[in-house]
Amino acid sequence: MALFETDDVRINYEISGDGPPVLLIAPGGLNSNISMWAMSPWNPIDQLHSDFTVIAMDQRNSGGSYGPISATHGWNDHMADQLGLLDHLNVDQAHFLGMCIGGPYIANIMKQAPERVLSAVLLQPVGIDNENRDDFWDISTPFTQNLAATTHPDVSAEAFESYIQNMWGGDFLLTATAEDVAAMQTQMLILMGDDNYHPEWTSRQMAELAPNAELLERWKDPSAVPQAHDAIMAFLTANS
């Protein structure tokens, strides 16, 4: 483990392996941290380090990372952490591989800083609509309540609510509209979601809209994981 610190932000990260860099953005909603990868059907930390330099990080205020929270904080502050870590490591371009909330995090980077992205692998990206929006609020409220009781006792309840709204108040992919995705030229491999937080429609719509995207429908069943592994390895190698 190592720390990247700038101003009042502290980012916990770990590096393993050797080769083209891959920045991992873990699942877990706002509690996105390195330990969450151990619960994934396919763990990129274990599977990629023989061929790639794997950079895993805890997002701010999760795991060993810390950052301020205010009524104005949101996706772009997290993006600053992610790109700031790459700058700290002198990495100009990297593959980005994210699961769950990693989808909108990476979409934000592909939209605003596409020159930093060699390719993107998105495992069951989050998608939001009026059917599941309340569910994201439900899982985020205990997270912010814990921060209020521990590391952020001076942040008001109103500021926490505004932060949650900034993160989950959008539509579709949260950080990118359908028009944004259609304009993205990044090579993408999308592994389809299939539940309430990671709807199938999000993965399919992204794959249909993005001009250089391919969709892998089956990947989480134990019998499908080896083929998914081969597909990810071939995709990253081809785009390195």
Secondary structure, DSSP 8 states (H G I E B T S, - for coil): -EEEEETTEEEEEEEE--SSEEEEE-SSGGG--GGGGGGSSS-HHHHHTTTSEEEEE--TTSTT-B----TT--HHHHHHHHHHHHHHTT-S-EEEEEETTHHHHHHHHHHH-GGGEEEEEEES---B-TTTHHHHHHHHHHHHHHHHHTT-TTS-HHHHHHHHHHHHSS-BTSS--HHHHHH--S-EEEE---SSSS-HHHHHHHHHHSTTEEEE---SSTTTHHHHHHHHHHHHHHT-
